[in-house]
């Protein structure tokens, strides 16, 4: 049975998407701060580990950019869905909302990839610590 969307259905995603975008922005700002710090460290003491970390951070920044892009796209399509429901374009509203959900899923999938890269960065630091001070 095909039930029509109500205005409240896409509106339910607004708080989730907003919080998700805030979390993505905080991750981006945190990484930007780390990159600045690592750049200063590299200027004082050039090491290969710092270059590895900066490479990892560059790819994570790129992932976060796409996570944000897909999240904003999802939010935009939620608004378009609400407009389509309002002007009684029920079928196109359902398709638009479906695409919005797919964009959100893609954003969350990239978030998992970024999380894995984050743990890789921590492993670089831990391996450096283990090399200097033995097995921890």
C-alpha positions in Angstrom: 0.0 0.0 0.0 1.4 3.4 -1.0 0.9 5.9 1.8 1.5 9.6 1.0 4.1 11.6 2.9 3.0 14.2 5.4 4.9 17.4 6.0 6.1 16.0 9.3 8.0 13.0 7.8 10.8 15.0 6.1 10.7 17.5 9.0 11.7 14.7 11.4 15.2 14.7 9.7 15.9 18.4 10.4 17.2 18.0 13.9 19.2 14.9 13.0 20.8 16.5 10.0 21.5 19.7 11.8 23.3 17.9 14.6 25.2 15.8 12.2 26.4 18.8 10.3 27.5 20.4 13.5 29.4 17.3 14.4 31.1 17.3 11.0 32.0 21.0 11.3 33.5 20.3 14.8 35.6 17.5 13.3 36.7 19.7 10.5 37.8 22.5 12.9 39.6 20.0 15.1 41.5 18.6 12.2 42.4 22.1 11.0 43.9 22.9 14.4 45.9 19.7 14.4 47.2 20.4 10.9 48.4 23.9 11.9 50.1 22.4 15.0 51.7 19.6 12.9 52.9 22.2 10.4 54.6 24.2 13.1 56.2 20.9 14.5 57.4 20.0 11.0 59.0 23.4 10.6 61.0 22.9 13.9 61.8 19.2 13.4 61.1 17.6 10.0 60.1 13.9 10.5 58.5 11.4 8.2 55.9 10.6 10.8 54.6 14.2 10.6 54.4 13.9 6.8 52.4 10.6 7.2 50.0 12.3 9.7 49.5 15.3 7.4 48.7 13.0 4.5 46.2 11.2 6.6 44.7 14.5 7.8 44.4 15.7 4.2 42.4 12.7 3.2 40.2 13.1 6.3 39.5 16.7 5.5 38.5 15.7 2.0 36.1 13.1 3.4 34.6 15.6 5.9 34.0 18.0 3.0 32.1 15.3 1.1 30.2 14.3 4.3 29.1 17.9 4.7 28.2 18.3 1.0 26.0 15.1 1.1 24.4 16.2 4.4 23.6 19.6 3.1 22.2 18.0 -0.1 20.0 15.8 2.1 18.7 18.7 4.1 18.1 20.7 0.8 16.1 17.8 -0.6 14.1 17.5 2.6 13.0 21.1 2.1 12.2 20.5 -1.5 10.2 17.5 -0.4 8.2 19.6 2.0 7.5 22.1 -0.8 6.4 19.4 -3.1 4.0 18.0 -0.4 2.7 21.5 0.2 1.9 22.0 -3.6 0.5 18.5 -3.7 3.1 16.8 -5.8 3.0 13.6 -3.8 4.7 11.2 -6.2 7.7 13.5 -6.9 7.9 14.3 -3.1 8.3 10.6 -2.4 11.1 10.3 -4.9 12.8 13.4 -3.7 12.6 12.2 -0.1 14.1 8.9 -1.2 17.0 10.6 -2.8 17.4 12.7 0.4 17.6 9.5 2.5 20.2 8.1 0.1 22.3 11.2 0.4 22.1 10.9 4.2 23.1 7.3 4.1 26.1 8.2 1.8 27.1 10.9 4.3 27.0 8.4 7.2 29.0 5.8 5.2 31.7 8.4 4.6 31.6 9.2 8.3 32.5 5.6 9.0 35.4 5.7 6.5 36.7 8.9 8.2 36.4 7.2 11.6 38.6 4.4 10.4 41.2 6.9 9.1 41.1 8.6 12.4 42.0 5.4 14.2 44.8 4.9 11.6 46.2 8.3 12.6 46.2 7.3 16.2 48.1 4.1 15.3 50.8 6.2 13.6 51.2 8.1 16.9 51.2 4.9 19.0 53.8 3.3 16.7 56.0 6.3 17.2 55.6 6.1 20.9 56.4 2.3 20.9 59.5 2.9 18.8 60.9 5.5 21.3 59.9 3.8 24.5 59.5 0.2 23.7 56.2 -1.7 23.7 53.5 0.1 25.7 
